[in-house]
Amino acid sequence: MTQQTTAATSPALDLDIPENLARALVTPRSYATGETTEAHRWLRANNPLGVARLEGFDPFWVVTRHEDLAAISRNNKLFLSGEKPTTLTDRATDERAREITGGSPHLVRSLVQMDAPDHPKYRALTQGWFMPQNVKKLEAAIRGIARKNVQKFLDTNGTCDFVRDVALGYPLHVIMSILGVPEQDEPRMLKLTQELFGARDPEQTRVMGEMTPQQLAMMLKMVLDDFASYFGAISEARRKEPQDDLATVIANAIVDGEPISDREAAGYYTIVATAGHDTTSTTTATAMAALADNPELLRALKADPSKIGAFIDEAIRWASPVKTFMRSASEDTELRGRKIAKGDWLMLCYESANRDEDVFEKPYEFRLDRTPNRQISFGGGGHVCLGQHLARMEMRILYEELLPYVAFVRRNGEQRISESTFVCGLKTLPIVWERDASAPAP
């Protein structure tokens, strides 16, 4: 393929998406306001695989259809995670990151940033912990955690911020218990996660005010260094005194006959500690928002609790907490009749794929009867979310324990959504609720 046909240099104007839509896709606030939802709707109908060209960014393909995103996710040999940033990054921030790391585009190296042969080797270290048969063994312990959080909810006596009072703390405690982080350190883990995923959110960032790309890269490095320092101490402790937790597995991990490096260990801890609760918190809160918006939904679930699993799957689709991931092509290829060149960068728009009219009937409705529900929030292929079975189970358990006590729920003010092009969701969800008089004492 000649240089003239790459996404970066092609003169074919029909490839390009409108500048205002491209701008929305790279603006963190647009994901909080819903501007990207409308951008995705237009792109699916008019240019489902187009190119965004904006000053300060390398050009990138915008993948908005479910079929294309699924195909890319399945082909980890052709579409790589390690060669370019896996999250949307402007040129200046990328350059600063490479200066900091000595050439790598990744300030952290976790499973997310790995390709074969490393990725399957590192994934295998903890995969057994998250398989359905092992997750099932955790059900009793997780149900105990859920009941404590239900009691916290009941103690609010009819008025609460569901994000603050339940959705943040419950998944956080579950994954930290599995990882081996002491409960008293959970607020620290929550703060670091919000600083990492909400680096551009004015309420969550570590540095207030406008940041240059160079300052953003340095701020992210500081957050990641704090994660590495904290978990470095845990690794040292687990090598001396192993325990039955994931920290012990990571601390003593061997790949190709050698202990994994401090950098890889820090990346492993970070991805488990952050992705293990933040996306689940978002979906847990989104599920409650759906109940607050639709009294019939609450009645249906109370009448038939067996539908809670379908309710959770639809909440996962509805929330789509991971908004985008980036991939790069390892060789020339073709998709949807368009030529993608080796090295081209692609944005996978999960929220758009989960609203694809070709896959989901009435995609802008929250429905219990989606069978099968082909939501793609957990990704696919070799990079499919390691904790998907745990996430589903812990959300199902929470709502199994919670719904018997709720007779009615409605919103009690405006929600707020975090601002990020990567992972974002509800920051607040004020609600008013009424207790079901027929419910037994907790």
matplotlib code that plots the C-alpha trace (Angstrom):
import matplotlib.pyplot as plt

x = [0.0, 1.4, 1.7, -1.0, -3.7, -3.0, -5.5, -2.8, -2.4, -5.3, -6.8, -10.2, -12.5, -15.2, -13.1, -13.1, -15.7, -17.0, -14.6, -17.2, -17.8, -14.1, -13.7, -16.5, -14.7, -11.5, -13.1, -13.6, -16.6, -18.5, -18.8, -20.4, -22.9, -24.1, -22.6, -20.7, -24.0, -25.3, -21.9, -21.9, -25.5, -24.6, -21.4, -23.1, -25.6, -23.3, -19.6, -19.2, -15.5, -14.2, -11.0, -10.7, -8.2, -7.6, -4.7, -2.5, -3.6, -2.4, -5.2, -7.2, -10.0, -13.3, -14.9, -18.6, -20.3, -20.7, -19.6, -16.4, -15.5, -16.0, -13.9, -11.0, -11.2, -11.0, -7.9, -5.2, -2.4, -3.6, -4.7, -2.2, -2.2, 1.5, 2.7, 0.8, -1.1, -4.1, -6.0, -6.6, -3.5, -2.5, 0.9, 2.4, 1.4, 2.6, 5.9, 6.3, 5.3, 8.0, 10.6, 9.6, 9.7, 12.7, 10.7, 7.5, 4.1, 2.9, 3.5, 2.2, 2.7, -0.2, -2.2, -4.0, -0.8, 0.6, 0.5, 1.5, 3.7, 3.7, 0.0, -1.1, 1.7, 0.9, -2.8, -2.4, -0.9, -4.2, -6.8, -7.7, -8.8, -11.4, -12.8, -16.5, -15.8, -13.4, -15.6, -18.5, -16.4, -16.4, -20.2, -20.8, -18.1, -19.4, -23.0, -21.8, -20.2, -23.4, -25.6, -23.4, -23.8, -27.6, -27.6, -25.7, -28.4, -31.2, -29.6, -30.0, -33.7, -35.1, -32.7, -29.1, -26.6, -26.4, -23.0, -21.4, -23.3, -23.3, -21.9, -18.4, -17.7, -19.2, -17.2, -14.1, -14.3, -14.9, -11.8, -9.6, -10.5, -9.5, -6.3, -5.3, -5.4, -6.3, -9.8, -8.3, -6.4, -9.4, -10.1, -6.5, -7.1, -10.4, -8.7, -5.8, -8.2, -10.3, -7.1, -6.0, -9.2, -10.5, -7.2, -9.1, -12.2, -12.1, -13.5, -11.3, -7.9, -4.9, -3.9, -6.5, -6.9, -5.7, -2.8, -0.4, 0.1, 3.5, 1.9, -0.8, 1.8, 3.8, 0.7, -0.3, 3.2, 2.9, -0.3, 1.1, 4.3, 2.0, 0.4, 3.8, 5.1, 2.1, 2.0, 5.8, 5.5, 2.7, 4.9, 7.8, 5.4, 3.9, 7.3, 8.1, 4.7, 2.6, -1.2, -4.2, -4.7, -3.9, -1.1, 0.8, 0.3, 1.6, 4.4, 5.8, 4.9, 7.4, 7.3, 9.8, 11.6, 12.3, 10.4, 8.4, 10.0, 8.9, 7.3, 5.2, 4.2, 3.2, 1.2, -0.6, -1.5, -2.7, -5.0, -6.6, -7.0, -8.6, -10.5, -11.6, -13.9, -14.4, -16.3, -18.4, -19.2, -20.4, -22.6, -24.0, -25.1, -26.4, -28.7, -30.2, -30.7, -32.7, -34.9, -35.4, -36.5, -38.8, -41.1, -42.3, -38.8, -38.6, -42.0, -40.9, -37.8, -39.5, -42.1, -39.5, -36.0, -34.7, -34.6, -31.9, -29.2, -30.8, -31.2, -27.4, -26.5, -28.7, -27.2, -23.7, -24.8, -26.5, -23.5, -20.7, -18.3, -15.2, -15.9, -12.9, -9.8, -7.2, -5.5, -3.0, -2.7, 0.3, 0.0, -2.0, -5.6, -9.1, -12.3, -15.7, -14.1, -11.6, -7.9, -6.2, -2.4, 0.2, 0.7, -2.8, -4.4, -8.0, -10.5, -12.9, -16.1, -17.8, -20.7, -21.6, -21.3, -23.7, -26.3, -25.9, -29.3, -28.3, -27.7, -30.1, -33.8, -34.7, -31.2, -32.0, -34.5, -33.5, -35.1, -35.1, -36.0, -32.8, -32.0, -29.2, -27.9, -24.8, -23.4, -19.7, -18.7, -16.2, -14.4, -13.5, -10.8, -7.6, -8.2, -11.7, -12.1, -10.5, -13.0, -16.2, -17.6, -16.8, -18.4, -21.6, -21.9, -21.2, -23.8, -26.3, -25.8, -26.1, -29.5, -30.8, -30.1, -31.3, -34.5, -36.6, -36.3, -37.2, -40.9, -40.2, -37.3, -37.0, -34.4, -33.9, -31.8, -29.3, -26.8, -23.2, -21.0, -17.2, -15.4, -13.1, -12.5, -11.6, -13.6, -16.4, -19.7, -21.9, -20.2, -23.5, -27.0, -29.3, -32.4, -35.4, -36.7, -39.4, -38.9, -41.0, -43.1, -43.4, -39.6, -38.1, -35.7, -32.2]
y = [0.0, 3.4, 6.2, 8.1, 5.7, 5.7, 7.3, 9.9, 11.1, 10.0, 12.8, 11.0, 13.4, 10.9, 9.2, 12.2, 12.7, 16.2, 18.3, 19.0, 15.3, 14.6, 17.3, 15.8, 12.4, 13.9, 16.2, 14.6, 16.7, 15.5, 12.0, 13.5, 15.7, 13.1, 15.0, 11.9, 9.8, 12.0, 12.0, 8.2, 8.0, 10.2, 8.3, 4.8, 6.1, 8.1, 7.2, 4.1, 3.8, 7.3, 9.2, 12.0, 14.6, 17.3, 19.6, 18.2, 14.6, 11.9, 10.9, 7.9, 5.7, 5.9, 2.5, 2.9, -0.3, -3.4, -5.8, -3.9, -3.4, -7.1, -8.1, -5.9, -7.1, -10.8, -10.2, -9.3, -10.2, -7.7, -5.0, -4.3, -2.7, -2.2, -0.2, 3.1, 4.5, 2.4, 5.5, 8.6, 10.8, 14.0, 14.2, 16.5, 14.2, 11.1, 12.8, 13.6, 10.0, 8.6, 11.0, 9.8, 6.1, 6.1, 5.5, 3.6, 5.3, 3.7, 5.2, 1.9, -1.5, -3.7, -6.4, -3.7, -2.5, -6.0, -8.0, -11.6, -13.3, -11.4, -10.9, -14.5, -15.3, -12.5, -13.0, -16.7, -15.7, -14.7, -16.0, -18.9, -16.5, -15.0, -18.1, -18.8, -21.9, -20.0, -16.9, -19.1, -20.0, -16.3, -15.9, -16.4, -13.8, -11.3, -11.8, -10.9, -7.7, -6.9, -7.3, -4.8, -2.3, -2.9, -2.0, 1.2, 1.9, 1.2, 3.5, 6.4, 6.3, 7.2, 9.8, 9.2, 9.7, 6.1, 6.6, 7.9, 5.6, 2.3, 2.1, 3.3, 1.4, -2.0, -3.1, -1.4, -3.6, -6.7, -6.4, -5.1, -8.1, -10.4, -8.4, -8.3, -4.6, -3.7, -2.1, 1.0, 1.6, 1.5, 5.2, 5.7, 3.2, 5.0, 8.4, 7.2, 5.5, 8.6, 10.6, 8.2, 7.7, 11.2, 13.0, 15.6, 15.8, 19.1, 17.4, 14.3, 15.4, 15.8, 19.1, 21.9, 24.2, 23.8, 21.6, 21.5, 18.1, 17.9, 18.6, 16.0, 13.3, 14.2, 14.2, 10.7, 9.5, 10.8, 8.9, 5.7, 6.1, 6.3, 3.0, 1.4, 2.6, 1.3, -2.1, -2.4, -2.5, -5.1, -7.2, -7.2, -8.3, -11.1, -12.5, -12.8, -14.1, -15.4, -15.3, -16.6, -13.4, -12.0, -9.8, -13.0, -14.3, -11.1, -10.6, -14.1, -14.3, -16.1, -15.6, -17.5, -18.8, -15.3, -13.1, -10.4, -6.9, -4.3, -2.3, -5.3, -6.0, -2.4, -2.5, -5.7, -4.4, -1.1, -2.6, -5.0, -2.3, 0.2, -1.7, -4.1, -1.7, 1.6, 0.2, -2.0, 1.0, 2.9, 0.0, -0.5, 3.1, 3.0, 0.1, 2.1, 5.1, 2.8, 1.8, 5.4, 6.2, 3.3, 2.1, -0.8, -2.1, -2.3, -4.0, -6.6, -7.4, -7.7, -9.9, -12.2, -11.9, -14.4, -11.5, -9.7, -11.3, -9.9, -6.6, -6.5, -7.4, -4.5, -2.1, -3.1, -2.3, 0.9, 2.2, 1.1, 2.4, 2.0, 4.5, 4.0, 1.9, 2.6, -0.1, 0.1, -2.0, -4.4, -4.6, -3.3, -4.6, -3.7, -3.2, -2.2, -1.8, 0.8, 0.4, 0.5, 0.8, -0.6, 1.7, 3.3, 4.1, 3.1, 4.3, 1.6, 3.3, 0.8, 3.1, 3.4, -0.4, -0.9, 1.3, -0.2, -0.3, -3.4, -5.4, -3.9, -3.3, 0.1, 0.6, 3.8, 1.9, 0.0, -3.5, -6.7, -8.9, -8.6, -12.3, -12.7, -9.4, -8.9, -6.0, -5.6, -3.6, -6.3, -6.3, -9.5, -11.8, -12.2, -8.9, -9.7, -8.3, -10.7, -9.8, -10.0, -13.0, -11.4, -8.1, -9.7, -11.8, -9.1, -6.8, -9.6, -10.4, -6.7, -6.3, -9.7, -8.5, -4.9, -5.0, -6.8, -3.7, -1.1, -0.4, 2.8, 4.9, 8.2, 10.7, 13.6, 16.0, 16.2, 13.4, 14.3, 12.2, 12.2, 13.7, 11.3, 9.9, 6.5, 5.4, 7.5, 7.2, 8.6, 10.7, 11.4, 9.9, 11.5, 9.4, 9.2, 5.7, 4.1, 0.9, -2.1, -2.7, -6.4, -6.9, -9.0, -7.4, -7.4]
z = [0.0, -0.9, 1.7, -0.1, 1.0, 4.8, 7.2, 7.9, 4.3, 2.2, 0.1, -0.1, 1.6, 2.1, 4.7, 7.0, 9.6, 10.3, 12.4, 15.1, 15.6, 15.7, 18.3, 20.4, 20.4, 21.8, 24.4, 27.9, 28.7, 25.6, 27.1, 30.2, 28.4, 25.8, 22.9, 21.9, 21.9, 19.1, 17.3, 17.4, 16.1, 13.1, 12.4, 12.5, 9.9, 7.7, 8.1, 10.4, 9.7, 9.1, 9.9, 12.5, 11.7, 14.3, 15.0, 17.7, 17.2, 15.0, 12.6, 13.7, 12.4, 14.3, 14.7, 15.6, 14.4, 16.7, 13.9, 13.2, 16.8, 17.5, 14.5, 15.6, 19.2, 18.0, 15.9, 18.4, 15.9, 13.4, 15.7, 18.4, 21.9, 22.5, 19.6, 20.2, 23.2, 24.1, 25.4, 23.3, 23.6, 21.8, 20.1, 22.8, 25.7, 23.7, 23.1, 26.8, 27.8, 25.5, 27.0, 30.5, 29.6, 27.3, 24.1, 25.2, 24.6, 27.9, 31.3, 32.7, 31.3, 32.2, 30.4, 28.5, 26.9, 26.0, 22.8, 22.3, 23.3, 26.6, 27.0, 27.2, 29.5, 32.0, 31.7, 32.6, 36.0, 37.4, 35.0, 37.2, 39.9, 37.7, 36.0, 36.7, 38.9, 41.1, 41.2, 42.4, 45.5, 46.4, 46.4, 50.1, 51.0, 48.4, 49.6, 53.1, 51.7, 49.8, 52.9, 54.8, 51.9, 51.8, 55.5, 54.8, 52.2, 54.6, 57.2, 54.8, 55.7, 52.2, 50.9, 49.6, 46.9, 45.6, 44.1, 47.2, 49.7, 47.8, 44.3, 45.0, 48.2, 47.4, 44.3, 45.8, 48.9, 46.9, 44.6, 47.4, 49.5, 46.7, 45.9, 49.6, 50.3, 53.9, 54.3, 55.8, 52.6, 50.3, 50.4, 49.1, 46.3, 45.3, 45.2, 43.1, 40.7, 40.3, 39.7, 37.0, 35.1, 35.8, 35.0, 32.9, 35.2, 37.2, 40.3, 40.2, 38.9, 41.1, 39.6, 39.4, 36.5, 32.9, 32.2, 29.3, 27.7, 29.4, 32.8, 32.2, 31.4, 34.6, 36.7, 35.4, 36.1, 39.7, 40.2, 38.7, 40.9, 44.0, 42.9, 42.3, 45.7, 47.6, 45.9, 46.0, 49.8, 49.5, 47.2, 49.6, 52.4, 50.3, 49.3, 53.0, 54.1, 51.3, 51.7, 49.8, 47.7, 44.3, 45.7, 46.6, 43.0, 41.5, 43.9, 43.3, 39.6, 37.2, 33.4, 31.2, 34.2, 35.7, 38.2, 36.5, 36.7, 39.1, 36.2, 35.1, 38.7, 39.3, 36.1, 37.1, 40.5, 39.0, 36.4, 38.9, 41.6, 39.2, 36.5, 39.2, 40.8, 38.8, 35.9, 38.2, 40.3, 37.2, 36.1, 39.6, 39.8, 36.2, 37.2, 40.0, 37.7, 35.4, 38.3, 39.3, 35.8, 35.2, 38.1, 35.9, 35.8, 39.6, 39.8, 37.2, 39.1, 42.4, 40.9, 39.2, 40.8, 38.2, 35.8, 37.8, 35.6, 32.5, 34.3, 35.0, 31.4, 30.2, 32.7, 31.4, 27.9, 29.0, 31.0, 28.6, 31.3, 29.0, 26.3, 24.0, 23.5, 20.9, 18.7, 15.8, 12.7, 12.5, 8.7, 5.7, 5.8, 4.8, 6.8, 5.5, 2.1, 3.3, 3.3, 6.6, 6.5, 8.8, 11.7, 11.4, 14.8, 15.5, 18.2, 19.3, 20.4, 22.8, 23.7, 20.1, 19.4, 22.3, 20.6, 17.2, 15.5, 13.5, 16.7, 19.3, 18.7, 20.1, 21.4, 23.3, 25.6, 28.7, 28.2, 30.1, 27.1, 25.1, 24.4, 23.7, 24.9, 22.7, 24.7, 24.1, 27.1, 28.2, 24.8, 23.1, 21.9, 23.9, 25.7, 26.9, 30.5, 32.9, 35.7, 33.7, 35.6, 39.0, 38.0, 36.9, 40.0, 42.5, 40.8, 40.7, 44.3, 45.4, 43.7, 44.9, 48.4, 47.9, 45.8, 48.5, 50.6, 48.0, 47.2, 45.2, 44.0, 42.0, 41.3, 43.8, 41.8, 39.0, 38.4, 37.5, 35.1, 35.1, 32.2, 30.4, 26.9, 28.4, 31.5, 32.8, 34.5, 37.3, 40.0, 41.8, 41.7, 44.3, 44.9, 47.2, 48.0, 50.0, 52.1, 51.3, 54.4, 53.5, 53.5, 56.4, 58.9, 57.4]

ax = plt.figure().add_subplot(projection="3d")
ax.plot(x, y, z, "-o")
ax.set_aspect("equal")
plt.show()
